[in-house]
Amino acid sequence: MAVPATVAAVPASLYVGDLHSEVVDHHLFEAFAEFKTMDSVRVCRDRVTMKSLCYGYVNFKSQQDGISLSLSLFLSLRHVYIIINNIND
């Protein structure tokens, strides 16, 4: 279901887990670059050591885009854990 034009799009954040410890923001950005409504990416790191925590987030301008991406990943990979959260929660 598409978001009506009169309703502001609600941003969404896609959790990406089980990343290799050498994956950086740039890798996530390249992996999701085909999705034009991608807003930002972030690989989470330990504050003290700056080592990767092996998970990150891809942020989208609309929740609908996050849901569409999730379905396409699920159908193509068949082994994806996906959590989509409203950024405003």
N, C-alpha and C positions, 0 to 999 in steps of 0.2 A: 504494500500500500504506500503510495507516494505521499509526501508531506504536502498539505495544501499550501498554495502560494501565499495565503494570508497569515500563515502561522510561521513564526521564526523557527529556523532549524535549531535543534537541540544538539550541542556537541556530544561526541561519544569518544570513549577511550577503549582501545582494543588491547587486552593483555596478551603478550607474546612470551611464552615460557620455554624452558629447556634450551636456552641459547648456549652456544659454545662460549667459553670464557673470553675468547678473543674477538667476539662480535662487538662492534661499536655502533654508535648512532648512524653513521654513514651507511653501514650495511643494511640496517633496517630501512633507512630512507630509500635506498636503491631497490630493496625487495618490494616495497609498497608504492613506488613512484608512479605506477600506472593508474593509481586511484587519485584522480585529480582533486578530490576534496580532502586529501590528507593535509592536515594542518601542521603537525610536528611529530617527532619521534624522540624516544629517550630510552637508553639502556641504563638500568639502575645500577648504581655502584655503592660500595661501602664508603662511608664518609671519611674514614681514617686511612684505609689502605688504597682507596680508589680502585680496588679490584671489582670486576663485574660480579653482580649477584645472579647473573645468568637468566635474567628476565628483563622485560622492558614494556613500553607502551607505544602504540601508534594512535595518534589523536586525529579524529576526523571532524569536519565542520558540521556534519549532521549524523544523527543516530541511524537514520535510514541507510546511509552509506556503510556504516559499520556492520549493520545487519546483513546487507547485501554481500559484503565481502566475506563475512562469516559463513554464509551459505555456500558461496562459491568455493571457499577453501575446504569446507567440509565435504562437498561433493567431489572435489578433485583429489584431495589427499586422504580422506577417510580416517585420519588419525590426528586430529587437531583438537586441542582444548582451548575453548574460546570463552572469554568473559567480557561482556560489554557493559560498561557502566556509564551512567549519565554523569558528566563531569561536574554538573551543578549539585549533585547529591552530597 
